[in-house]
């Protein structure tokens, strides 16, 4: 009986050590590796957002995927380039806003024939 209790206590202590270790880690400031991983995730997420927006433009006949440029930084999308009409510029902004991960859209698209 004593050996069964000792075995149970030993098994329980093995289970609690990782929990205690992870609790300590949450209070510690992020390491350089953790920061680098987060930065990499941001870059990948931004590239993914840009790619998804450009893919949506390519599918939409009202928006030129070649003339409207997309730049994403930390979820903030900046649209530049030239649109044939105000409707095209507005449609490009609407498409960008619908993409998952986009926090805001800055529309700097100029209209063809207009000077900015």
C-alpha positions as a Markdown table, in Angstrom:
| # | Residue | x | y | z |
|---|---|---|---|---|
| 1 | Unk | 0.0 | 0.0 | 0.0 |
| 2 | Unk | 2.8 | 2.4 | 0.9 |
| 3 | Unk | 4.5 | 1.7 | -2.4 |
| 4 | Unk | 1.3 | 2.5 | -4.3 |
| 5 | Unk | 1.0 | 5.8 | -2.5 |
| 6 | Unk | 4.6 | 6.6 | -3.1 |
| 7 | Unk | 4.2 | 5.8 | -6.8 |
| 8 | Unk | 1.1 | 8.0 | -7.0 |
| 9 | Unk | 2.9 | 10.9 | -5.3 |
| 10 | Unk | 5.9 | 10.5 | -7.6 |
| 11 | Unk | 3.7 | 10.4 | -10.7 |
| 12 | Unk | 1.8 | 13.5 | -9.5 |
| 13 | Unk | 4.9 | 15.4 | -8.9 |
| 14 | Unk | 6.2 | 14.6 | -12.4 |
| 15 | Unk | 3.0 | 16.0 | -13.8 |
| 16 | Unk | 3.1 | 19.2 | -11.7 |
| 17 | Unk | 6.7 | 20.1 | -12.5 |
| 18 | Unk | 5.9 | 21.2 | -16.2 |
| 19 | Unk | 2.9 | 23.2 | -14.9 |
| 20 | Unk | 5.0 | 25.0 | -12.3 |
| 21 | Unk | 7.7 | 25.7 | -14.9 |
| 22 | Unk | 5.2 | 27.1 | -17.4 |
| 23 | Unk | 3.7 | 29.4 | -14.7 |
| 24 | Unk | 7.2 | 30.8 | -14.0 |
| 25 | Unk | 7.8 | 31.4 | -17.7 |
| 26 | Unk | 4.6 | 33.5 | -18.2 |
| 27 | Unk | 5.9 | 36.1 | -15.7 |
| 28 | Unk | 9.3 | 36.4 | -17.3 |
| 29 | Unk | 9.9 | 39.0 | -20.0 |
| 30 | Unk | 10.0 | 37.6 | -23.6 |
| 31 | Unk | 13.4 | 36.4 | -24.7 |
| 32 | Unk | 15.2 | 37.5 | -27.9 |
| 33 | Unk | 14.0 | 34.2 | -29.5 |
| 34 | Unk | 10.4 | 34.8 | -28.5 |
| 35 | Unk | 10.6 | 38.3 | -30.0 |
| 36 | Unk | 12.2 | 37.0 | -33.2 |
| 37 | Unk | 9.4 | 34.4 | -33.5 |
| 38 | Unk | 6.7 | 37.1 | -33.0 |
| 39 | Unk | 8.4 | 39.3 | -35.6 |
| 40 | Unk | 8.5 | 36.4 | -38.1 |
| 41 | Unk | 4.8 | 35.7 | -37.5 |
| 42 | Unk | 4.0 | 39.3 | -38.2 |
| 43 | Unk | 5.9 | 39.3 | -41.4 |
| 44 | Unk | 4.3 | 36.0 | -42.5 |
| 45 | Unk | 0.9 | 37.3 | -41.6 |
| 46 | Unk | 1.4 | 40.6 | -43.5 |
| 47 | Unk | 2.6 | 38.7 | -46.5 |
| 48 | Unk | -0.4 | 36.4 | -46.3 |
| 49 | Unk | -2.8 | 39.3 | -46.0 |
| 50 | Unk | -1.2 | 41.0 | -49.1 |
| 51 | Unk | -1.3 | 37.8 | -51.1 |
| 52 | Unk | -5.0 | 37.2 | -50.2 |
| 53 | Unk | -6.0 | 40.8 | -51.2 |
| 54 | Unk | -4.1 | 40.5 | -54.5 |
| 55 | Unk | -5.8 | 37.1 | -55.2 |
| 56 | Unk | -9.2 | 38.7 | -54.6 |
| 57 | Unk | -8.3 | 41.5 | -57.0 |
| 58 | Unk | -7.3 | 39.0 | -59.6 |
| 59 | Unk | -10.7 | 37.3 | -59.3 |
| 60 | Unk | -12.7 | 40.5 | -59.4 |
| 61 | Unk | -13.2 | 41.9 | -62.9 |
| 62 | Unk | -13.9 | 45.5 | -61.5 |
| 63 | Unk | -10.4 | 45.8 | -59.9 |
| 64 | Unk | -7.0 | 45.7 | -61.6 |
| 65 | Unk | -4.7 | 43.5 | -59.7 |
| 66 | Unk | -1.8 | 44.9 | -61.8 |
| 67 | Unk | -2.4 | 48.6 | -61.3 |
| 68 | Unk | -3.4 | 48.6 | -57.6 |
| 69 | Unk | -0.5 | 48.0 | -55.2 |
| 70 | Unk | -0.9 | 46.5 | -51.7 |
| 71 | Unk | 1.5 | 46.9 | -48.8 |
| 72 | Unk | 0.7 | 45.5 | -45.4 |
| 73 | Unk | 2.4 | 46.3 | -42.1 |
| 74 | Unk | 1.1 | 44.8 | -38.8 |
| 75 | Unk | -2.3 | 44.3 | -40.4 |
| 76 | Unk | -2.6 | 47.9 | -41.7 |
| 77 | Unk | -3.1 | 47.8 | -45.5 |
| 78 | Unk | -2.0 | 50.7 | -47.7 |
| 79 | Unk | -3.4 | 50.8 | -51.2 |
| 80 | Unk | -1.6 | 52.7 | -53.9 |
| 81 | Unk | -1.5 | 52.8 | -57.7 |
| 82 | Unk | -4.0 | 53.9 | -60.3 |
| 83 | Unk | -7.6 | 53.1 | -60.7 |
| 84 | Unk | -9.8 | 53.8 | -63.8 |
| 85 | Unk | -12.6 | 55.2 | -61.7 |
| 86 | Unk | -13.7 | 56.1 | -58.1 |
| 87 | Unk | -15.8 | 52.9 | -58.1 |
| 88 | Unk | -12.7 | 50.8 | -58.8 |
| 89 | Unk | -10.8 | 52.5 | -56.0 |
| 90 | Unk | -13.7 | 52.0 | -53.6 |
| 91 | Unk | -14.2 | 48.4 | -54.6 |
| 92 | Unk | -10.4 | 47.7 | -54.0 |
| 93 | Unk | -10.7 | 49.2 | -50.5 |
| 94 | Unk | -13.9 | 47.2 | -49.7 |
| 95 | Unk | -12.2 | 43.9 | -50.8 |
| 96 | Unk | -9.1 | 44.7 | -48.7 |
| 97 | Unk | -11.3 | 45.4 | -45.6 |
| 98 | Unk | -13.0 | 42.0 | -45.9 |
| 99 | Unk | -9.7 | 40.0 | -45.7 |
| 100 | Unk | -9.1 | 38.2 | -42.4 |
| 101 | Unk | -6.3 | 39.9 | -40.4 |
| 102 | Unk | -6.7 | 43.4 | -41.8 |
| 103 | Unk | -7.0 | 46.0 | -39.0 |
| 104 | Unk | -7.4 | 49.0 | -41.2 |
| 105 | Unk | -7.1 | 50.2 | -44.8 |
| 106 | Unk | -5.5 | 53.4 | -46.0 |
| 107 | Unk | -6.6 | 54.1 | -49.6 |
| 108 | Unk | -4.0 | 56.2 | -51.5 |
| 109 | Unk | -5.2 | 55.1 | -54.9 |
| 110 | Unk | -5.2 | 57.8 | -57.5 |
| 111 | Unk | -7.6 | 58.1 | -60.4 |
| 112 | Unk | -6.3 | 57.7 | -64.0 |
| 113 | Unk | -5.9 | 61.1 | -65.6 |
| 114 | Unk | -5.9 | 63.0 | -62.2 |
| 115 | Unk | -2.8 | 64.6 | -60.7 |
| 116 | Unk | -2.1 | 64.2 | -57.0 |
